[in-house]
Amino acid sequence: MSVFALSSLTALATAFTLTAGPAAPVPVTAAVETPAVYDDEAGGNADADDPAVWVDPENPGRSIVIGTLKEAGLDVYGLDGRRLQHVAAPQAPDENAKPGRFNNVDIVYGFELDGEETDLALVSDRGRDRIRAYAIDPAAVAAGKPPLKDVTAADAAPVFAADETEVDDQRTSYGLTAFSDDDAYVVVSRREETRLRLLRLKDDDGRVAFRTEDTLDLPDTFTLPDGTDWRPCADPGENPQVEGMAVDLEEHVLYAAQETVGLWRIELDDEEFEDPELIDRVREYGTPWTYDAEQEECVLDTDDDPGFGGEHLSADAEGVAVYHAEDGAGYVLASSQGDNTFAVYERDGDNDYLGSFAVTDGATDGVQHSDGSTVVNVPLGRSFPKGLLVTHDGEATPADGDREGTNFKFTRWDAVAGAFPEQLTVDTDSFDPRDAD
């Protein structure tokens, strides 16, 4: 196992200028939304966070969206936004332990499980520090029945914690993304730490287990161009964590959003992390701050901002998605949670910035404070004939009294592409997410 800690000198070398895109974010509107969920006792403590799309091999218009609800587990939706299945998170093993809490989800196609090719939904369980695996049954989807079945190995060990006591400290599995390269892998980030871990999935008597292949520590301190050292704003004892991640499934490049730092590009080669490259910074990068103990929050000193931050992402940098197109073309999308926009970068070359968009009010309400997102290029029936973007909405409206709701918004990819002054690529033919490796 190799552990790579990026030096502050390497971080200093990331001074750069990205190609300018449109001056203001372009507006797009969603076509479909899922039912709002509520993070209270009546709502089962449901808090929507991260989506994944499973493409039906026989009828793409019958594809499903799987969304995490944190302590409430998972919901499965049709492309019309209707809920098809609810999966509860595991209960706490004892009264002193934490219950399951599902943070991120992704899809692996064709994993050989008990001798059969099986599509899997893989989930980071922040509460119990595990990776949960759910087999997706195409026949159940076709019949309109609940399609997910838990196939997690019963003796699956924690991803980061040394023991169950450490699990309850909750520096646990957080962000997650998956990919295949002969074998199936997941990359998992650690809550309140800079650590990433690469895991290889394995068949354990018809259940899904994993083993660690590599570990990477991103920096928590940065040397600024004026020679001073800077640490991102955080509560005492916390380090700048990563949550939003996605893998370029053809090139095997990981894009990881370190929330208060920016967007990293990390090559994955021979089951190892290569040296990270910071391709964009949040606007707040380098800004001095103090900690308000009474309010228990960081306070940025924006009046003394030295101007070392980026121009396209406002902290937190969150959900990341990759749109695949022909010959390395396509896009990397990153949620700029601080200003409710999504930044778009070229997938190839130096990942030049192309512009930003916002999901605004239309057939559904708009998207605010977005965490997770995912994008699919292939046609998904009549509703999404040119591909689909799914985004978490952290402020679903109208509100239910004082209850704050969250949900997921479904947007046609061609609506996103066509909103830009120079239209983005719409390529439904050259990439198949079911046959990416």
N, C-alpha and C positions, 0 to 999 in steps of 0.2 A: 504494500500500500504506500503510495506517495502522497505527501502533504506539501502543498506549495503555498507559501505565504508571500504575497506580492509586496515588494519593498516600496517605501515611499518614493524612492528615486524613480522606480518604474512608473508610479502614479504621476510623478511630475512630468514625465515624457508624454502625457496624454493631452498636452496643449494642442488644440486643433481648431480648424474652422470648417464647419459643415456647409454644404450647398444650401442656399436660402430657398425656401419654398414660398407658397402664398403668404401674404402678409398677415392674414387673419384666418382662423379656422373656418373651413367651409361647413355649412349645415347639412345634415342628412336626417332622415326620419326612419324610425323602425316601423316594421309592418305588423309584428306580432309581439305580445308580451305574455309571460307566464303569470299565474295568480300571485298576488302579493302574499308574502309570509311575514310573520311578526315575531320579534325577539322578546316575547314575554311568556308568562305561564300559560295563558290561554292559547297562544300560538305554538306551544311546544318548544319555545326558545329557538325558533327557526330564524336564521340569518343567512340569506343567500350570499354566495361568495364567488364560486368559480364554475364555469360550464365546460362540457366536452360534447362533441357530436360524434355519434356512431352512424356510419353510412351503411344502409341496408344494401346487401349485394344484389338482391333480386329486384327490389323496388325502392330506388333512392328517395322517392317521395314519401316513403314510410319510415325514413330514418328518424332517430330519436336524439333528444338532447338530455344529458345527465347533468344535474346541477347540485353542488354541495350546499348544505344548509347549516354547517358547523354542528352545534350540539344536537340539532334535530336530524342529522344524517344526510340522506340524499333524496331528491325527487327526480323522476324520469318523466319527460314531456314528449308529446308528439310535436310535429312541426307547426301545428295550429296553436301551440302553447298549452294544450290541455294536459293535465297531470294524469299519467298512466300508472305510476307506481310510487310508493314511498318506502324507503329503506331506513330503518332506525339505526342510529349509531349505537355501538355496544354500551351496555350499562357498566358502571364502575364495578370492578371485581370485589370491592369491599367498601365499607362506609367511609374509610379514610382516603380512598383513591379517587382519581378523577375519572369521569365518564368519557366515552369516545366523543371526538369533535372533529368533523370532517372538513378539511380546509380546501384542498385542491384535487382535481380529477383529470385524468387523461385516458386515452384509448390506445391499446395495442391490438393489432389484428393478427390472427393466425398463430397464436402461441400454442405449442404442442402440449396439451394437458391430458394426461392419461391416454396418450396415443391418438388424440383427436385435435385437429386444429380448432382453436377456441379463441374468440374475440373477448378481450378483457377490458373492463373499466377499473382503473387503478386509482386509489384514493390515499391521500396522506391523512392519517388519523392523528391530529395534533394532541388530542386528549390522552391517548394511550401510546403515542410514539411508535406507531406501526404503519406498515403499508397494507391496506386492505385491497383484496382482489375480488371482482365480481364478474362471473361469466355472463356473457350476453347471449341469449337464446333467440336466434332469428325466427324460429318457428313460433315462439311465444309472441314476438313482435307482430308477425303476420296474423296471428289469431287474436290480437288485441289483449293478450294476457301479460301479467308482470314478467318482464324479460330478464331481470337481474337475479343471480344466485350467488351467494357468498361462497367463494372457493379459497379463502385465505387459510394457510396452514395453521393448525391449532396451536402449534408451538413456536409461531413466528416471534422472533426476538425483537426488542426495541431497536430502532434505527440508530439512535444517538445515545440514549441513556445506558449507563452501565448496569443499572438494576431498577427495580420497580420504585424504590424510594426516589431515585433521580428522575424517573418518569413524572412523578407528582410535582417536581419542581417546574415542569412545563417548558423546559428548553428542549423542545421536541420537534418532530417532523412538521414541516410547515408548507412551503411551496413544493410543487411536484410537476414534472413533465416526463414523458415516456417516448421511447423510440426503439426501433428494431434494426439489428445488423447481424444477420444469422441468428443471434440470440436476442432476447428482449431485455431492455434496460429501463430504469427510472433514475432520474436525478432528483434528489430531495434536498431542500434547504432546512436549516435549523432555526427555530424561533429565537429571536433576541441574540443571535450569533451570526457571524459572517460565513459559517461553514456550509459547504455543499458536499453531498455524498453521492457517488455513482454506484448503483446497485444492479446486479444481474439477477433476473428472475429465473427460478428453477422449479421444475415439477417435483413435488414431494408426495408421491403416492396419490396423484390426482388432486392435489391441493397446491396452491402457489406459495412458494417461499422465495427467499432472496439471499444473496451473499454480497458483501461489500467488495467493490473492485478498486475504488480510488476515492480520495478525499482532497478537497481544495479549500483553503482558507483565503477569502478575499480580504483586502486590507480594512482596518478600522480607523486608521490615521493616514492623513495625506499631507505631503509637502506641497505648499502652494507656490505659485510662480515668484512670490516675493521672499521665499525662503522660510516662511513660518510654517509650523505644523498645525493642522486643523483636524478635529474630530467632528463628525456629524452630530447634530443635536439628538439627544437620547435621554431617557430616564436613567437615574444612577444604576450602574451595573449592567446596563444593556449595551449591545453593540449593534451597528447598522445592519439589519437583516435583509435577506432576499425573500420575496414571495413569488412574484410573477416570473415565469420562465417558459420558454418554448424552444424546441429543437428543430432546426432545419433538417427535415427528414431525408433529404438527398445528400446534403453536404456534411451532415453530422457536426453542425455548429450549434452550440448552446447560446441562447440569448437570455440574460438574467438581469432583472431589475432590482438593484440594491436600493431600497426605498428612498433613502435620504442622500444618495450619492449619484446614481445615474444608471445607464444601461451598459452592460458588459457583453462582449463577444468572446466566447471561449470555444476553441476547437476541441473536438472529442476524437482522439486518435488511439487505436489499439487499446480501447477500454481505459483510457487515461485522460485526465484534464490537461490540456496544454496551457500555455501562459495566457492569462486574461488580458483583454484590451478594452479599455473604457472608451466607448464610441460616442457617448453623449453624457453630459452632466445635468443634474437638476439645476434650476435657477438659483436655489439656495446654497449651492456648493460654495464652501469657503466663507460663508457668512458667520460672524461671531454670534455667540448666544450665551445665555445664562439660564440656570434652572430655578424656577419659582417653586420652592418647596411647599408653600402654602396651597398653591393651586395644583401642584404636582404636574407641572408641564414645563417644557422648554420655551424660552422666549427669544426669538431671533432679533438681533440688533441690525435691522435693515438699514438704518441710517448710516451704519459703518460698513455696509456691504462692499468688499473690495472689487467686486465685478469679475470674479473668476468663474462664476457659474455659467451654465448653458442658457439657451434661449427657447428651448422647445418643450421641456418637461418641468412641471411644478410638483414638488414633493407632496405626496409620495409618488414615486414611479412605481407602477403596479403591473396589471395584467399585460402579458406579452403574447403575441400570436404571429405565426409566419404564414404568409400567402405564397404558395408555390406556383411558379409559372415556368415556361419553357426555357431551357438553356441557362438556368441560374437566375432568370428574371423573377420578379415578384417583390414582396415587401415584408418588412418587419414592422409590426404595429405595437405601440407601447402606450398604456394608459397613463395620462398625466392627471393624476387624481386631484391635484391642488387647483386646477382650473377647469376640470370637467371636459377635457379634450383627449384626443388620441393622436399621437405623433406617428408619422409614416416615414420609414427609411427604406432605401433600396436594399434588396436582399443581397445583391452581388457587390463586388468592388469594395469600396470603403464605407459602405452603408450610409451613403449621403442622405441627408434629410430632404424630403420632398414636400412636406406640408403637414397640416393637421386638420382634423375634422371633429365636429361635435354632433352627438345624437340629440336632436332638439324635439320639441313638442310637435306631434303630428297625429297619426292614427293612434299612437300611444303617447304617454308623456315621455319626456326626454330622459337622458342618462346623466346622473350625478355621482361623483365619488366612486367611480367604477374600480372594482378590484380585478376580477378575472375576466378573460375574454378568449375566444377561439374563432378561427375562420376556416372555411372549407371552400375549395374552388369548384368542386364538381356540381352538376345540376342536381337539385333535390326536389324534383317534382314541379308542379305548376306554381307553387307559391315562391319557390326560390330557384328559378331555372338557370341562374348564372352564379350560383354559389351563395353562401350564407355567412354572416358575421353574427356571433352571439356575444353580448356584453352583459355583465352584471350591472344592475342599477341599484345604487346604495340609497336611493331616496324615491321609492315608488309613490306616485301620487294618483288620485287624491288620497290623503291620509284617512285613516279610520279613527277619527277623534284624535286623541293624544298618542295613538299607536303609530310608530314609525315603521313603514313597510319597506321591504326590499324584494327584488325579483330579477328576471332576466328579460332582455329585449332581443328580438330577432330582426336583423336588418339585411335586406338584399345586398349582395356584394356589388352588383352593378349600380345600385343606388349610391354606394360609397364611391365607386370608381368614377361615375359620371358627374359627381359633385365638384371634382377638381377642375380648375381651369384647363390644365393639360391632363386629359382623362387618364386614370390609372388603367393598367392592364386587366382585362377580363379574359381568362384562359381556362376554359372548362375541360380541355382535352388532354393536355400534355402531362398532367400529374394525377395519379390515382392514390389517395391516401391509404387504400387497402393493399397497395403493392408498391410501397415507397422504398424498401431497402434493396 
